[in-house]
């Protein structure tokens, strides 16, 4: 096998993605995700009111023609707040997944190729993974000023070791391949070898891992907001909508139900999409599903 045969590893996952028609659950998951994205993008057009507009005279009203999902304890339209909450969730998920991959990918490549760096770097990653992610996120938010950027950073830090360990494992496995040995014998500089031969082997697993991190980040942000240490109440998010609604759950359980059901559908859809990508991009899963 020559050093030039490696590009096939990039084209084969693309062929596997287009090989078989998607399952109906995958189609449904994509439809739900597109609906959530549309909610976030077109929130000003879809919402009936400003999500932060107060109306004390309309507190805790049931659903009606004017207030489709009713109002919260401050008279704010619940439907509008749920729609705008999609913006926060999608932004947090994208920020965490992108940030963790951008930081973890080069670290994983270095750890997998350079044995001298591997020991020190992986002990640091083990130390981070020893701390529960939610507790580390709470500590970071508590020590800094709360806000959207802070929450994204706090959730991203525990996710970086996952990316580093994944990329490192793929690089170590690829390092033993014949085409890598051929590239080394041909005198290929390490930087070019990593970029041309090792980086492509990490693309497929990173895509799959990115979907899971996206869903996990959305859930973690909701948990932080629900606990009162996430995004401030001035910014509507599904987590803080549920946190405010739980105080009035006995009076109007819909205050918690609607943001919870949208949150659950969003996370379930992302995980289903991640499972589909895993099955189609991982050659080992191809034989198992046949």
Buried (B, 14 or more C-beta within 10 A) or exposed (E): EEBEEBEEBEEEBEEBBEEEEBEEBBEBBBEBBEBBEBBBEEBEEBBEBEBBEEBEEBBBBEBEEEBBBBBBBBBBBBBBBBBBBBBBBBBBBBBBBBBBBEBBBBBBBBBBBEEEEBEEBBEBBEEBBEEEBBEBBBEBBEEEEBBBEBBBBBBBBBBBBBBBBBBBBBBBEBBEBEBBEBBBEEEBEEEEBBEBBBBBBBBBBBBBBBBBBBBBBBBBBBBBBBBEBBBEBEBBBBBBBBBBBEEBEEEBEBBBBBBBEBBEBBBBBBBBBBBBBBBBBBEEBBEEEE
